[in-house]
Amino acid sequence: MPVSNCKGEFIGAYQAINKIGNDGKFDIDEDCRRLSLAAFICGITLESETFLDDSRHDKLTELKNRMGFYSDYNDKYSKLLTDEEIPHNISLFICDIDFFKKVNDTYGHNAGDAVLKHVADIFRKNCRICDGVYRWGGEEFIVILPDTDINKAADAAERLRTLVMNSVCHFEELDIKVTMSFGVTQLTPLMSVEDNIKEADEKLYKAKESGRNCVIV
């Protein structure tokens, strides 16, 4: 239920208490009923919005998830991409952690979770506020960069690749080092968002074929 409905109920309750256009007396039965109804509706609204927000976030990394990506894309990025008055370059890269299965098999899934949170933290701290950072699934991440052409997006991907490569994930008594591979593309409104992502994913596959720990544009 929209927040505006919640606001409307409170306005109605306020009017009931003040008896606008009436005798100005408080009707304990009727006015308490309206106040209770307003509080009930607002409670449901807040719970619904909290649930929706939770459904768009990955609990482990605290990044937005795939549902969050599509929500942001439809609400913000697609409008920028199709803006006929002010052209916007929007780029995207998809990346994943090299040999992540080996991390899980060698050190256990808790260590794998620690690596995912470690990488997510690097991305969160080193991307712009306007960039969208998402856990796409498993060990894959997507970053969407508004007002960024493909060359600048490649620079951003290379910077993150280097930061991850030079970092250490500390988990219990272990020091775990990982690398990442990246596929970069510039979005085009002539293709669907799925096809744009497929373009980046194909470049990620080439990065894997090229020996990993690299950026393919």
N, C-alpha and C positions, 0 to 999 in steps of 0.2 A: 504494500500500500504506500503511495507517495507521502512524503513528509508534509505536503500541503494539506492533505486530509487531516493529519494529526493537528496541524496548526488551526485548521478550520474548526475542529471539535473544541479546542481550547478557547477560541474566540466565541463559539456558541455558549460554552460554559460560563465564560466571563460575562457575556450579555445576560445569561440567565441569572447570575448572582446579582448583577446590578439592575436587573429588571428594567432595561431600556424600554421606554414607552409604557411601563406598567406602574404598579403601586410602590415600587422600590423595596418591597419586603422580600426577605429570603424565605423561599419555600423549602423546608428541610428535606422533604421527600423528593420533589421534582429536581431541585438544584443539585442535591447530592447524587441523584441518579445520573445526571448529565456529567457531573465531574467524574464519577466513577467510569462512565462510558468513555470519556475523553482520555482518562489515564489508561484504560484497558487498550484502546485503539493505539495510543502512542507506544505502549509497551510492546504490542505485537509488531508495530512498524519498526521499532528499534531492533527487536530481535531478528526480524526478517532482513534488515539491512546488514546486521552483524553477521548473520549466516551467509548472506550473499558475498560479503567481503572476505569471509573465511574461505569460501569455495573458490575464490580467485587467487589464493595464496598457497604456496608450498610450505607446509609446516616445518620441514627440516631446515631449509635454507632461508625461509622468510621472504624469498623473492616471490613475485607473482608467477603463476603457473600458466599453462596453455590456455585455460579459460580466461585468465586475466589478460593474456596477450590479445586474444580475439576481441575481448571487450574494449581494450584500449585502442586497438586498430580501428574498430568500427566507430568509436566515439571521437577519436582524435586524428590518427594518422591517415586514414582514408580520405578524410575531408581536406587535409593538407595536400595530399597527393593529387586530388582532383580539382583543386582550387584553380580556376581559369584566370582569375585576376592577378594573383601573386603566385608564380611558379615556385614550387618547393622541391628540392632534391631530398629524397629520403632513401637511406641505405640500411642494409641489414646484414648481420653476419650470424651464422650458426656455428657452434663449436662444441667439441666434446673432449673429455679427458682421455688421453692416450692410455691404452692398456688398463682401463679401470677395473676390468674383471680380475686382472692379476693382483690388484690392490686388495680386492675383496677376498680372493682365494689365498693370498699370502698372509694378510694381517687380520682378516675378519670383516664382517659387514659394519661393525661399529667404527672401525678405522676408515672404511669407505665413506660412511656418513660424515666423519670428521673432515675428510678431504673435500667432499661436496660443499660443506659449510665454509671451509677455508677458501675455496675458489669463489664461492658466492660473495664472500666478504671482500675479496680483492676486486671483483667486478663492481660491487656496490660502492666502494670507496674511490674507484678510479674511472667511473663513467660520469658524464655530465648529469645534472639534475633533470634536463629535458630528455635524456635517453631512457628508453624502456629496457629494463633488464629482466629476463624471465628464465625460469628453469623449464625447459621444453619437455623434459622427461628423462628418467634415468640419469646418465652423466652428460646430457646435452643441455646447452644453454643457447638462448637467442638474445641478441641485443639489436634494437632498432634505433636508428640515429636520424632524427629530423634535421632538415637543413644541412645535410651532409652528403657530398658526392662520394662516388665509389673510392676515389683515391684517399680522401680523408678518412673514410671508414676503414680502409685497409691499414692506414697509419694507426688508427685506434685499436684495431685488432692486433697489430704487431706489438703495440705497447703492452696490451694485456697478456699476450703470449709470453713476452719477455718477463713481465712481472711474475707470472705463474711459474715459469721455468726457474727463476732465481729465488723463489720463495721456498719455505719449508713448512710443512704441516706438522705440528707437534701433537702427537696423540699418545697419552700415557708415557711410556718410556721410549716411544718410537719417534723418529724424525723421517717423515715421508715426503719424497719429492716426486712431482708429476709434471708432465708437459701436456699441451693442448694443441689441437689442430683446428683451423678456421677456414670457412668458406664464406666469401664476401660477395654481395650483389647490390646493385642499385635498383630500387623498386620502380616498376613501370605500371601506370594505371591501365595499360592495355592488357595486362594479365591479372588473374585473380590473385588474392593473397597466397593461396595454396601453391599456385604455379611460381610465384615469386620466391617462396620459401624453397620450393623444389630446385630452383636455379642455384640458390645458396647451398643446398644440401648436396647437389652434384659436385660443387666445388670443394665441399668438405670431403667428399669421397675421394676426389683427386688428391687432396692434401694427405689423406691416409695412404693412398697409393704411392705418394712421393716420399714416403719415409716418416710421416707424422711430424709434429712439432713445427708446423709451418703455416703460412697464410696463403691461400690461393684466391686470386681475384679473377 
